[in-house]
Amino acid sequence: ISSTGTIYVGSNDGNLYAVKSDGTSELNDWPFFADGAITSSPAVASDGTIYVGSQGGKLYAIESTGKLKWEFSNNNTIGPINSSPAIDSDGTLYFGSDDFKVYAVKSDGTLKWASSETGGRVLSSPTIREDGSILVGSGDGKLYALKNSDGSQVWVFQGDGGAIRSSPLVASDGIIYFGSDDQKLHALNSSGTEKWDFQEEGMGMVSASPAMGFSGDIYIGTEEGKFFAVETASA
């Protein structure tokens, strides 16, 4: 949702739609047509530029009028982009791809860096910590902390074997929370060591991304159709 109240949403028909707060469609050059289904959620920068990835392996920068600003495909070497881009304070965009890598792209559409390959598809959407490091999960069951300067690894946490599609949440005390296909909700210390994990019988895979209430409770859904509230010491 932009600062003007416009709602941007992608579709499997390859269109990115702009919808006013009253439910009517924006005009100008909307909708924007990508070269593949859009399962990535769009991110809106402070200047109104909309960034979104596509199954065609491109990251798009789109003006608020619906006109293409630029597209990034790294010479057509990127796999489908399911990951939603995260925007850093300097305008750098971070996102994962099905080619097992994490990318950092400058606000002008040029490549800043591409990480070394993880062991699986990067479906998780990155989270930027206060120290600038990038947190992102992978299909190899690992959560990676990467330097924002060059994409090198700060630390890697190995879960219990399931893919990590959940996007990490960082609480005010620095504790990192995320779900995994290993059917657990994990809590890590800021250094990447495990603080605790939560699991209930019949919980199912936890591919959803957690949300935190003011009291510090974590709310998360699972693929078994259950919804959990988990008490934490964070706030």
ROSE-4610 file (N, C-alpha, C; in Angstrom, 1 decimal, always signed):
// ROSE-4610
residu = [I/I/I/S/S/S/S/S/S/T/T/T/G/G/G/T/T/T/I/I/I/Y/Y/Y/V/V/V/G/G/G/S/S/S/N/N/N/D/D/D/G/G/G/N/N/N/L/L/L/Y/Y/Y/A/A/A/V/V/V/K/K/K/S/S/S/D/D/D/G/G/G/T/T/T/S/S/S/E/E/E/L/L/L/N/N/N/D/D/D/W/W/W/P/P/P/F/F/F/F/F/F/A/A/A/D/D/D/G/G/G/A/A/A/I/I/I/T/T/T/S/S/S/S/S/S/P/P/P/A/A/A/V/V/V/A/A/A/S/S/S/D/D/D/G/G/G/T/T/T/I/I/I/Y/Y/Y/V/V/V/G/G/G/S/S/S/Q/Q/Q/G/G/G/G/G/G/K/K/K/L/L/L/Y/Y/Y/A/A/A/I/I/I/E/E/E/S/S/S/T/T/T/G/G/G/K/K/K/L/L/L/K/K/K/W/W/W/E/E/E/F/F/F/S/S/S/N/N/N/N/N/N/N/N/N/T/T/T/I/I/I/G/G/G/P/P/P/I/I/I/N/N/N/S/S/S/S/S/S/P/P/P/A/A/A/I/I/I/D/D/D/S/S/S/D/D/D/G/G/G/T/T/T/L/L/L/Y/Y/Y/F/F/F/G/G/G/S/S/S/D/D/D/D/D/D/F/F/F/K/K/K/V/V/V/Y/Y/Y/A/A/A/V/V/V/K/K/K/S/S/S/D/D/D/G/G/G/T/T/T/L/L/L/K/K/K/W/W/W/A/A/A/S/S/S/S/S/S/E/E/E/T/T/T/G/G/G/G/G/G/R/R/R/V/V/V/L/L/L/S/S/S/S/S/S/P/P/P/T/T/T/I/I/I/R/R/R/E/E/E/D/D/D/G/G/G/S/S/S/I/I/I/L/L/L/V/V/V/G/G/G/S/S/S/G/G/G/D/D/D/G/G/G/K/K/K/L/L/L/Y/Y/Y/A/A/A/L/L/L/K/K/K/N/N/N/S/S/S/D/D/D/G/G/G/S/S/S/Q/Q/Q/V/V/V/W/W/W/V/V/V/F/F/F/Q/Q/Q/G/G/G/D/D/D/G/G/G/G/G/G/A/A/A/I/I/I/R/R/R/S/S/S/S/S/S/P/P/P/L/L/L/V/V/V/A/A/A/S/S/S/D/D/D/G/G/G/I/I/I/I/I/I/Y/Y/Y/F/F/F/G/G/G/S/S/S/D/D/D/D/D/D/Q/Q/Q/K/K/K/L/L/L/H/H/H/A/A/A/L/L/L/N/N/N/S/S/S/S/S/S/G/G/G/T/T/T/E/E/E/K/K/K/W/W/W/D/D/D/F/F/F/Q/Q/Q/E/E/E/E/E/E/G/G/G/M/M/M/G/G/G/M/M/M/V/V/V/S/S/S/A/A/A/S/S/S/P/P/P/A/A/A/M/M/M/G/G/G/F/F/F/S/S/S/G/G/G/D/D/D/I/I/I/Y/Y/Y/I/I/I/G/G/G/T/T/T/E/E/E/E/E/E/G/G/G/K/K/K/F/F/F/F/F/F/A/A/A/V/V/V/E/E/E/T/T/T/A/A/A/S/S/S/A/A/A]
num = [1/1/1/2/2/2/3/3/3/4/4/4/5/5/5/6/6/6/7/7/7/8/8/8/9/9/9/10/10/10/11/11/11/12/12/12/13/13/13/14/14/14/15/15/15/16/16/16/17/17/17/18/18/18/19/19/19/20/20/20/21/21/21/22/22/22/23/23/23/24/24/24/25/25/25/26/26/26/27/27/27/28/28/28/29/29/29/30/30/30/31/31/31/32/32/32/33/33/33/34/34/34/35/35/35/36/36/36/37/37/37/38/38/38/39/39/39/40/40/40/41/41/41/42/42/42/43/43/43/44/44/44/45/45/45/46/46/46/47/47/47/48/48/48/49/49/49/50/50/50/51/51/51/52/52/52/53/53/53/54/54/54/55/55/55/56/56/56/57/57/57/58/58/58/59/59/59/60/60/60/61/61/61/62/62/62/63/63/63/64/64/64/65/65/65/66/66/66/67/67/67/68/68/68/69/69/69/70/70/70/71/71/71/72/72/72/73/73/73/74/74/74/75/75/75/76/76/76/77/77/77/78/78/78/79/79/79/80/80/80/81/81/81/82/82/82/83/83/83/84/84/84/85/85/85/86/86/86/87/87/87/88/88/88/89/89/89/90/90/90/91/91/91/92/92/92/93/93/93/94/94/94/95/95/95/96/96/96/97/97/97/98/98/98/99/99/99/100/100/100/101/101/101/102/102/102/103/103/103/104/104/104/105/105/105/106/106/106/107/107/107/108/108/108/109/109/109/110/110/110/111/111/111/112/112/112/113/113/113/114/114/114/115/115/115/116/116/116/117/117/117/118/118/118/119/119/119/120/120/120/121/121/121/122/122/122/123/123/123/124/124/124/125/125/125/126/126/126/127/127/127/128/128/128/129/129/129/130/130/130/131/131/131/132/132/132/133/133/133/134/134/134/135/135/135/136/136/136/137/137/137/138/138/138/139/139/139/140/140/140/141/141/141/142/142/142/143/143/143/144/144/144/145/145/145/146/146/146/147/147/147/148/148/148/149/149/149/150/150/150/151/151/151/152/152/152/153/153/153/154/154/154/155/155/155/156/156/156/157/157/157/158/158/158/159/159/159/160/160/160/161/161/161/162/162/162/163/163/163/164/164/164/165/165/165/166/166/166/167/167/167/168/168/168/169/169/169/170/170/170/171/171/171/172/172/172/173/173/173/174/174/174/175/175/175/176/176/176/177/177/177/178/178/178/179/179/179/180/180/180/181/181/181/182/182/182/183/183/183/184/184/184/185/185/185/186/186/186/187/187/187/188/188/188/189/189/189/190/190/190/191/191/191/192/192/192/193/193/193/194/194/194/195/195/195/196/196/196/197/197/197/198/198/198/199/199/199/200/200/200/201/201/201/202/202/202/203/203/203/204/204/204/205/205/205/206/206/206/207/207/207/208/208/208/209/209/209/210/210/210/211/211/211/212/212/212/213/213/213/214/214/214/215/215/215/216/216/216/217/217/217/218/218/218/219/219/219/220/220/220/221/221/221/222/222/222/223/223/223/224/224/224/225/225/225/226/226/226/227/227/227/228/228/228/229/229/229/230/230/230/231/231/231/232/232/232/233/233/233/234/234/234/235/235/235]
x = [+0.8/+0.0/+0.9/+0.7/+1.5/+1.0/+1.8/+1.4/+0.2/-0.2/-1.5/-2.7/-2.5/-3.5/-3.8/-3.0/-3.2/-2.6/-3.4/-3.0/-2.5/-1.3/-0.7/-0.6/-1.1/-1.1/-0.9/-0.1/+0.2/-0.7/-0.7/-1.6/-0.9/-1.5/-1.0/-1.2/-2.0/-2.2/-1.1/-0.1/+1.1/+0.9/-0.2/-0.5/-0.2/+0.4/+0.4/-0.7/-1.6/-2.8/-2.6/-3.1/-3.2/-4.6/-5.0/-6.4/-6.5/-7.5/-7.7/-8.4/-8.3/-8.8/-10.3/-11.0/-12.5/-12.8/-11.7/-11.9/-11.9/-11.8/-11.8/-10.3/-10.2/-8.8/-8.2/-6.9/-6.2/-6.1/-6.0/-5.9/-4.5/-4.2/-2.8/-2.4/-1.3/-0.8/-1.0/-1.9/-2.3/-3.3/-3.3/-2.3/-0.9/+0.1/+1.4/+1.5/+2.0/+2.1/+3.5/+3.8/+5.1/+5.2/+6.4/+6.6/+6.4/+5.6/+5.3/+4.4/+3.9/+3.0/+3.8/+3.0/+3.6/+3.1/+4.0/+3.8/+4.6/+5.5/+6.2/+5.3/+5.4/+4.6/+5.4/+4.7/+5.4/+5.8/+6.9/+7.4/+7.4/+7.0/+6.9/+7.9/+8.7/+9.8/+9.2/+9.9/+9.4/+9.1/+9.8/+9.5/+8.3/+7.7/+6.5/+6.8/+8.1/+8.4/+8.0/+7.4/+7.0/+8.0/+8.4/+9.4/+8.7/+8.8/+8.2/+8.9/+9.0/+9.6/+8.6/+9.0/+8.1/+8.6/+7.7/+8.2/+9.0/+9.1/+9.9/+11.4/+11.7/+13.0/+13.5/+12.6/+12.9/+12.4/+13.2/+12.8/+12.4/+11.2/+10.7/+10.7/+11.0/+10.8/+9.8/+8.7/+7.5/+7.1/+6.9/+6.5/+5.0/+4.6/+3.3/+2.2/+2.6/+1.6/+1.4/+2.3/+2.2/+3.2/+4.0/+5.0/+6.3/+6.9/+8.2/+9.3/+10.0/+11.1/+12.4/+12.6/+13.6/+13.3/+14.0/+13.9/+15.3/+15.4/+16.7/+16.6/+17.4/+17.4/+18.8/+19.8/+21.2/+21.5/+21.3/+21.5/+20.7/+19.5/+18.6/+19.1/+19.9/+20.4/+19.6/+18.7/+18.0/+16.8/+16.6/+15.4/+14.2/+13.0/+11.8/+12.0/+11.3/+11.4/+10.1/+10.1/+8.9/+9.1/+10.4/+10.7/+10.3/+9.8/+9.4/+10.6/+10.8/+12.0/+11.9/+13.1/+13.2/+14.0/+13.6/+14.3/+15.1/+16.4/+17.3/+17.2/+17.8/+17.7/+18.4/+19.3/+20.0/+19.4/+18.2/+17.5/+17.9/+18.9/+19.2/+18.1/+17.9/+16.8/+17.4/+16.9/+17.4/+16.2/+16.5/+15.5/+16.2/+15.4/+15.9/+15.3/+15.9/+15.5/+15.5/+14.8/+14.8/+16.1/+17.1/+18.4/+19.4/+18.8/+19.5/+20.3/+20.1/+20.9/+20.1/+20.8/+20.2/+20.9/+20.1/+20.6/+20.4/+21.4/+21.3/+21.4/+20.3/+20.3/+20.1/+20.9/+20.9/+19.6/+19.3/+18.0/+18.0/+19.1/+19.1/+19.0/+18.9/+18.7/+20.0/+21.1/+22.4/+22.6/+23.4/+23.7/+24.7/+24.4/+25.4/+26.2/+25.5/+26.1/+25.1/+25.6/+24.8/+25.5/+24.8/+25.5/+25.9/+26.7/+27.1/+25.8/+25.7/+24.5/+24.3/+23.0/+22.6/+22.3/+21.7/+21.5/+20.1/+19.3/+18.0/+17.4/+16.1/+15.4/+15.2/+15.4/+15.2/+13.8/+12.9/+11.5/+11.2/+12.0/+11.8/+12.1/+11.4/+11.6/+12.6/+13.6/+14.7/+14.2/+14.9/+14.7/+16.0/+15.9/+17.1/+17.2/+18.3/+18.5/+19.1/+19.0/+19.5/+21.0/+21.8/+23.2/+23.5/+22.4/+22.5/+22.6/+22.8/+22.9/+21.5/+21.5/+20.3/+20.1/+18.8/+18.4/+17.5/+17.7/+16.9/+17.0/+15.8/+15.8/+15.9/+16.3/+16.5/+15.8/+15.6/+15.1/+16.0/+17.2/+18.1/+17.9/+16.9/+16.7/+17.6/+18.3/+19.2/+18.7/+19.0/+18.7/+20.1/+20.2/+21.5/+21.5/+22.6/+22.8/+23.9/+23.6/+24.6/+25.0/+26.2/+26.7/+26.0/+25.5/+24.9/+25.9/+27.2/+28.2/+28.6/+28.6/+29.1/+28.4/+27.4/+26.7/+27.4/+28.5/+29.2/+28.5/+28.7/+28.0/+28.6/+27.7/+28.0/+27.9/+26.8/+26.6/+25.5/+25.4/+24.4/+23.8/+22.5/+21.8/+21.2/+21.4/+20.9/+19.7/+18.5/+17.3/+17.3/+16.1/+16.0/+15.6/+15.9/+15.8/+14.7/+13.8/+12.7/+13.1/+12.6/+12.8/+12.3/+13.0/+12.6/+12.0/+10.7/+10.0/+9.5/+9.4/+9.0/+10.0/+9.5/+10.4/+10.7/+12.0/+12.3/+11.7/+11.4/+11.0/+12.0/+12.5/+13.5/+12.8/+12.8/+12.1/+13.1/+12.5/+13.3/+14.5/+14.5/+15.6/+16.6/+16.4/+17.3/+17.1/+16.1/+15.8/+15.1/+15.5/+15.0/+14.0/+12.8/+11.7/+11.4/+11.2/+10.8/+10.3/+9.4/+8.9/+9.7/+9.4/+10.2/+9.3/+9.6/+8.9/+9.3/+10.2/+10.5/+9.4/+8.3/+7.2/+7.5/+8.4/+8.7/+8.7/+8.5/+8.8/+10.1/+11.1/+12.4/+12.6/+13.4/+13.8/+15.4/+16.0/+17.5/+18.0/+19.1/+19.8/+20.4/+20.8/+21.3/+22.5/+23.2/+24.5/+24.2/+22.9/+22.6/+22.5/+22.7/+22.5/+21.1/+20.6/+19.2/+18.9/+17.9/+17.4/+16.4/+15.4/+14.4/+13.7/+13.0/+12.0/+10.7/+9.6/+8.3/+7.7/+7.1/+6.5/+5.3/+4.2/+3.0/+2.7/+2.1/+1.7/+0.7/+0.9/+0.0/+0.1/+1.2/+1.3/+1.4/+2.2/+2.3/+3.5/+3.7/+4.8/+4.5/+5.5/+5.3/+5.9/+5.2/+5.8/+5.4/+4.4/+3.9/+5.0/+4.9/+5.8/+5.2/+5.9/+5.4/+5.1/+4.1/+3.8/+3.9/+4.2/+4.3/+3.4/+2.7/+1.9/+2.7/+2.1/+2.8/+3.3/+2.5/+2.9/+4.1/+4.5/+5.6/+5.1/+3.8/+3.3/+3.5/+3.9/+4.1/+2.8/+2.3/+1.2/+1.6/+1.2/+1.7/+0.7/+0.5/-0.4/+0.5/-0.1/+0.6/-0.2/+0.4/-0.2/-1.2/-1.4/-2.4/-3.7/-3.7/-4.9/-5.1/-4.0/-4.0/-3.3/-3.8/-3.2/-2.8/-1.5/-0.9/-0.6/-0.7/-0.2/+0.8/+2.1/+3.2/+3.7/+3.8/+4.3/+5.8/+6.4/+7.8/+8.2/+9.5/+10.0/+10.3/+10.1/+10.4/+9.3/+9.5/+8.4/+8.6]
y = [-1.2/+0.0/+1.2/+2.2/+3.4/+4.4/+5.5/+6.6/+7.3/+7.1/+7.7/+6.8/+5.6/+4.7/+3.7/+3.8/+2.9/+1.5/+0.5/-0.9/-1.6/-2.2/-2.8/-4.3/-5.1/-6.6/-7.3/-8.3/-9.1/-10.3/-10.9/-12.0/-13.0/-14.2/-15.3/-15.0/-14.0/-13.6/-12.7/-12.5/-11.7/-10.2/-9.7/-8.3/-7.9/-6.7/-6.0/-4.9/-5.0/-4.1/-3.0/-1.9/-0.7/-0.4/-0.5/-0.4/+0.7/+1.6/+2.7/+2.2/+3.0/+2.5/+2.3/+2.8/+2.5/+1.3/+0.6/-0.6/-0.4/+0.8/+1.0/+1.0/+0.7/+0.6/+1.9/+2.0/+3.2/+3.2/+4.4/+4.5/+4.7/+5.7/+5.9/+4.6/+4.0/+2.9/+1.6/+1.6/+0.4/-0.5/-1.8/-2.6/-2.7/-3.1/-3.3/-4.8/-5.1/-6.5/-7.0/-8.0/-8.6/-9.8/-10.4/-11.5/-12.9/-12.9/-14.1/-13.8/-14.9/-14.7/-14.0/-13.2/-12.4/-13.0/-13.7/-14.2/-13.5/-12.7/-11.8/-10.7/-10.2/-9.1/-7.8/-6.8/-5.5/-4.8/-4.0/-3.1/-1.7/-0.7/+0.6/+1.5/+2.2/+3.1/+4.4/+5.2/+6.5/+7.5/+7.3/+8.1/+7.6/+6.6/+6.0/+4.9/+4.6/+3.6/+2.2/+1.4/+0.0/-1.0/-1.9/-3.0/-4.3/-5.2/-6.5/-7.5/-8.7/-9.8/-10.6/-11.4/-12.2/-13.6/-14.5/-15.9/-15.9/-14.8/-14.7/-14.4/-14.3/-14.0/-12.6/-11.6/-10.2/-9.5/-8.5/-7.5/-6.2/-5.7/-4.5/-3.3/-2.2/-0.9/-0.2/+0.2/+0.7/+2.1/+3.0/+4.3/+4.3/+5.2/+5.2/+5.3/+5.8/+5.9/+4.5/+3.5/+2.2/+2.1/+3.1/+3.0/+2.3/+1.5/+0.8/+1.8/+1.7/+2.6/+1.8/+0.6/-0.3/-1.7/-2.7/-4.1/-4.7/-5.6/-6.2/-7.7/-8.3/-9.8/-10.4/-9.6/-10.1/-11.0/-10.4/-11.1/-12.4/-12.3/-13.4/-14.7/-14.5/-15.7/-16.0/-15.1/-15.2/-16.2/-17.0/-17.9/-17.2/-17.8/-17.2/-16.6/-15.4/-14.7/-14.8/-15.6/-15.6/-14.7/-14.5/-13.7/-12.2/-11.6/-10.2/-9.3/-8.2/-7.4/-6.6/-6.4/-5.6/-4.4/-3.2/-1.9/-1.4/-1.2/-0.6/+0.9/+1.5/+2.9/+3.7/+3.1/+3.7/+3.4/+2.7/+2.3/+1.0/+0.3/-1.0/-2.0/-2.9/-3.9/-5.3/-6.0/-7.4/-8.4/-9.4/-10.5/-11.8/-12.9/-14.2/-14.7/-15.8/-16.4/-17.9/-18.5/-19.9/-20.5/-19.6/-20.1/-20.2/-20.3/-20.5/-19.3/-18.1/-17.0/-15.9/-15.0/-13.7/-12.6/-11.6/-10.5/-9.2/-8.3/-6.9/-6.0/-5.2/-4.4/-2.9/-2.1/-0.6/+0.0/+1.2/+1.8/+2.2/+2.2/+2.6/+1.3/+0.1/-1.1/-1.9/-1.4/-2.1/-3.1/-4.2/-5.2/-4.7/-4.8/-4.6/-5.8/-6.9/-8.2/-9.3/-10.5/-11.8/-12.7/-13.3/-14.1/-15.4/-16.2/-17.5/-18.4/-19.5/-20.3/-20.9/-20.8/-21.6/-23.0/-23.8/-25.2/-25.5/-24.4/-24.6/-23.3/-23.3/-22.1/-21.2/-19.9/-18.8/-18.2/-18.8/-18.4/-17.4/-17.4/-16.5/-15.1/-14.1/-12.7/-12.2/-11.4/-11.0/-10.0/-10.0/-9.0/-8.3/-7.0/-6.1/-5.8/-6.2/-5.9/-4.4/-4.0/-2.6/-2.5/-3.5/-3.5/-3.6/-3.7/-3.7/-5.1/-6.1/-7.5/-8.0/-8.9/-9.4/-10.8/-11.1/-12.4/-13.0/-14.2/-14.9/-16.4/-17.1/-18.5/-19.1/-20.4/-21.1/-22.5/-23.1/-24.4/-25.5/-25.2/-26.1/-26.3/-25.6/-25.6/-24.8/-23.8/-22.9/-21.5/-20.7/-19.3/-18.6/-17.7/-17.1/-15.6/-15.2/-13.8/-13.3/-12.3/-11.9/-10.5/-10.1/-8.7/-7.9/-6.7/-5.9/-5.3/-5.3/-4.7/-5.6/-7.0/-7.8/-9.2/-9.4/-10.7/-11.8/-11.6/-12.7/-13.1/-14.3/-14.9/-14.4/-13.9/-13.6/-14.8/-15.5/-16.8/-17.6/-18.9/-19.7/-20.6/-20.6/-21.5/-22.7/-23.9/-25.1/-25.6/-25.6/-26.1/-27.6/-28.2/-29.6/-30.3/-29.7/-30.4/-29.9/-29.1/-28.6/-27.2/-27.0/-25.7/-24.5/-23.4/-22.2/-21.2/-21.2/-20.2/-19.0/-19.2/-18.1/-16.9/-15.7/-14.6/-14.2/-14.0/-13.7/-12.4/-12.5/-11.3/-11.0/-9.8/-9.4/-8.5/-9.0/-8.2/-7.1/-6.2/-5.1/-5.5/-6.7/-7.2/-7.9/-8.0/-8.6/-10.1/-10.7/-12.1/-12.3/-13.3/-13.6/-14.7/-14.5/-15.6/-15.9/-17.2/-17.6/-19.1/-19.4/-20.8/-21.6/-22.9/-23.8/-25.0/-25.6/-26.8/-28.0/-27.8/-28.8/-28.8/-28.1/-28.0/-27.4/-26.4/-25.6/-24.1/-23.4/-22.0/-21.8/-21.2/-21.1/-19.7/-19.6/-18.3/-18.4/-17.4/-17.4/-16.1/-16.3/-15.1/-14.3/-13.1/-12.2/-12.8/-13.6/-14.2/-15.5/-15.9/-17.1/-18.4/-18.3/-19.6/-19.7/-20.9/-21.2/-20.8/-20.1/-19.8/-20.8/-21.1/-22.1/-22.4/-23.5/-23.8/-24.3/-24.0/-24.4/-25.3/-26.4/-27.4/-28.1/-28.2/-28.9/-30.1/-31.1/-32.3/-31.9/-32.3/-32.0/-30.5/-29.9/-28.4/-28.2/-29.1/-29.0/-28.0/-28.0/-27.1/-25.6/-24.8/-23.4/-22.6/-22.4/-21.6/-20.2/-19.9/-18.5/-17.7/-16.4/-15.4/-15.0/-14.9/-14.5/-13.1/-12.7/-11.4/-11.3/-10.1/-10.0/-8.9/-9.2/-8.2/-7.3/-6.3/-5.4/-6.1/-7.1/-7.8/-8.8/-9.0/-9.9/-11.3/-11.5/-12.8/-12.9/-14.1/-14.3/-15.0/-14.6/-15.1/-15.7/-17.0/-17.7/-18.8/-18.9/-20.0/-21.2/-22.3/-23.5/-24.1/-25.0/-25.6/-26.7/-27.0/-27.9/-27.1/-25.8/-25.0/-24.5/-24.5/-24.1/-22.7/-22.0/-20.7/-20.6/-20.3/-20.3/-18.9/-18.7/-17.6/-18.1/-17.7/-18.2/-17.1/-17.3/-16.3/-16.2/-15.0/-14.8/-13.8/-13.6/-12.6/-11.3/-11.3/-10.1/-9.1/-8.0/-6.9/-6.2]
z = [+0.0/+0.0/+0.0/-0.9/-1.0/+0.0/+0.1/+1.0/+0.6/-0.7/-1.1/-1.0/-0.5/-0.2/-1.4/-2.5/-3.6/-3.2/-3.5/-3.2/-4.5/-4.4/-5.5/-5.2/-6.2/-6.0/-7.3/-7.3/-8.5/-8.7/-9.9/-10.2/-11.0/-11.0/-11.9/-13.4/-13.7/-15.1/-15.6/-14.8/-15.2/-15.0/-14.5/-14.3/-12.9/-12.7/-11.5/-11.5/-10.5/-10.5/-9.5/-9.8/-8.9/-8.6/-7.4/-7.0/-5.9/-6.2/-5.2/-4.0/-2.9/-1.6/-1.6/-2.7/-2.8/-3.7/-4.1/-4.9/-6.4/-6.9/-8.3/-8.8/-10.1/-10.7/-11.0/-10.8/-11.2/-12.7/-13.3/-14.8/-15.2/-16.0/-16.6/-17.3/-17.0/-17.7/-17.0/-16.0/-15.3/-16.0/-15.8/-15.0/-15.8/-15.0/-15.6/-15.9/-17.2/-17.6/-17.5/-16.7/-16.6/-17.5/-17.6/-18.5/-17.8/-16.7/-16.0/-14.9/-14.3/-13.1/-12.0/-11.2/-10.1/-8.8/-8.2/-6.8/-5.8/-6.2/-5.3/-4.9/-3.6/-3.2/-3.5/-4.0/-4.4/-3.1/-3.3/-2.3/-2.9/-2.1/-2.5/-1.8/-2.6/-2.0/-1.7/-0.9/-0.5/-1.6/-2.8/-3.9/-4.8/-4.3/-5.0/-6.0/-6.2/-7.2/-6.6/-7.4/-7.0/-7.6/-6.7/-7.1/-6.9/-7.9/-7.8/-8.7/-8.3/-9.1/-9.9/-10.9/-11.6/-11.8/-12.2/-12.5/-13.8/-14.5/-15.7/-15.3/-14.1/-13.6/-13.8/-13.6/-13.7/-12.5/-12.1/-11.1/-11.8/-11.5/-12.2/-11.3/-11.8/-11.1/-11.9/-11.3/-12.0/-11.4/-12.2/-11.7/-11.2/-10.4/-9.8/-10.9/-12.1/-13.2/-13.9/-13.6/-14.2/-15.3/-15.5/-16.6/-16.1/-16.9/-16.6/-16.4/-15.3/-15.0/-15.5/-15.0/-15.5/-15.1/-15.7/-15.4/-15.2/-14.3/-14.0/-14.2/-15.0/-15.2/-15.1/-14.9/-14.8/-16.1/-17.2/-18.5/-18.6/-18.1/-18.2/-17.5/-16.4/-15.7/-14.4/-14.0/-12.8/-13.0/-12.0/-12.0/-11.6/-11.6/-11.1/-9.7/-9.6/-8.3/-7.6/-6.5/-5.6/-4.4/-4.1/-2.9/-3.2/-2.1/-2.2/-1.9/-2.6/-2.4/-1.1/-0.4/+0.7/+0.3/+0.8/+0.4/+1.5/+1.3/+2.3/+2.4/+3.4/+3.5/+2.4/+1.7/+0.6/-0.7/-0.7/-1.9/-2.5/-1.9/-2.4/-2.2/-3.2/-3.1/-2.9/-2.0/-1.8/-2.0/-2.7/-3.0/-3.3/-3.2/-3.5/-4.8/-5.3/-6.6/-6.5/-7.5/-7.6/-8.1/-8.4/-8.9/-7.7/-6.4/-5.2/-4.7/-5.2/-4.9/-4.3/-3.6/-3.1/-3.9/-4.3/-5.1/-4.4/-4.6/-4.2/-5.4/-5.7/-6.9/-6.4/-7.0/-6.7/-7.2/-6.7/-7.1/-8.5/-9.2/-10.7/-11.5/-10.9/-11.7/-12.0/-11.4/-11.7/-10.5/-10.8/-9.8/-8.8/-7.6/-6.5/-6.2/-5.9/-5.7/-5.9/-6.1/-6.1/-5.1/-4.2/-3.2/-3.9/-3.2/-3.6/-3.4/-4.1/-4.1/-2.7/-2.3/-1.2/-1.6/-0.8/-1.2/-1.7/-2.0/-2.4/-2.9/-3.4/-3.9/-2.8/-3.1/-2.0/-2.2/-1.5/-1.6/-0.5/+0.6/+1.7/+1.2/+1.8/+1.5/+2.6/+2.1/+3.1/+4.1/+5.2/+6.3/+6.6/+6.7/+6.9/+8.4/+9.0/+10.4/+10.6/+11.9/+12.1/+11.8/+11.9/+11.6/+10.1/+9.3/+7.8/+7.3/+8.1/+7.6/+7.1/+6.1/+5.5/+6.0/+6.4/+6.9/+5.8/+5.4/+4.4/+4.6/+4.4/+4.5/+3.1/+3.0/+1.8/+1.8/+0.6/+0.5/+1.1/+1.4/+2.0/+3.5/+4.1/+5.5/+6.4/+5.7/+6.5/+6.4/+7.5/+7.5/+7.4/+6.5/+6.2/+6.7/+7.3/+7.6/+6.6/+5.8/+4.8/+5.0/+4.7/+4.7/+3.6/+4.0/+2.9/+1.9/+2.3/+1.4/+0.2/+0.4/-0.6/-0.7/+0.2/+0.2/+0.8/+1.4/+2.1/+3.3/+3.8/+4.9/+6.3/+7.1/+8.5/+9.4/+9.2/+9.9/+9.2/+9.4/+8.8/+9.9/+10.0/+11.0/+10.2/+10.7/+10.1/+10.9/+10.3/+10.9/+10.9/+11.1/+11.2/+9.9/+8.8/+7.5/+6.6/+7.1/+6.2/+5.6/+4.4/+3.7/+4.6/+4.5/+5.2/+4.2/+4.1/+3.2/+3.9/+5.2/+6.1/+6.1/+6.2/+6.2/+7.7/+8.0/+9.4/+10.0/+11.3/+12.0/+13.1/+13.2/+14.2/+15.2/+16.4/+17.5/+18.0/+18.8/+19.3/+20.1/+20.7/+21.5/+20.6/+19.3/+18.4/+18.1/+18.9/+18.7/+17.3/+16.6/+15.2/+15.3/+14.7/+14.7/+13.3/+13.0/+11.7/+11.7/+10.8/+10.7/+9.7/+9.7/+8.8/+8.4/+7.3/+6.9/+7.8/+8.8/+9.8/+10.9/+10.7/+11.5/+12.9/+12.8/+14.1/+13.8/+14.9/+15.0/+15.7/+15.1/+15.7/+16.2/+17.3/+17.8/+18.0/+17.3/+17.3/+18.0/+18.7/+19.2/+18.0/+18.2/+17.1/+16.4/+17.2/+16.6/+15.8/+15.7/+14.9/+15.6/+16.9/+17.8/+18.2/+18.3/+18.6/+20.1/+20.3/+21.7/+22.1/+21.2/+21.5/+20.2/+20.2/+19.1/+19.7/+19.0/+19.4/+18.4/+19.0/+18.1/+18.9/+18.2/+18.8/+17.9/+18.4/+17.7/+16.6/+15.4/+14.3/+13.8/+14.2/+13.9/+12.3/+11.7/+10.2/+9.8/+8.6/+8.1/+8.3/+8.7/+9.0/+8.0/+6.8/+5.7/+5.8/+6.7/+6.8/+7.6/+7.4/+8.1/+9.4/+10.5/+11.8/+11.9/+12.7/+13.1/+14.6/+15.2/+16.6/+17.1/+18.2/+18.9/+19.8/+20.3/+21.2/+22.5/+22.9/+24.1/+23.9/+22.7/+22.4/+21.9/+21.8/+21.3/+19.8/+19.4/+18.0/+17.4/+16.3/+15.7/+14.3/+14.1/+12.9/+12.5/+11.2/+10.7/+10.1/+10.0/+9.5/+8.4/+7.6/+6.5/+6.9/+8.1/+8.6/+8.9/+8.6/+8.8/+10.2/+11.0/+12.4/+12.5/+13.6/+13.9/+15.3/+15.5/+16.9/+17.4/+18.7/+19.4/+20.4/+20.2/+21.0/+21.9/+23.2/+24.1/+24.0/+24.0/+24.0/+25.0/+25.2/+26.1/+25.4/+24.1/+23.3/+23.4/+22.8/+22.7/+21.3]
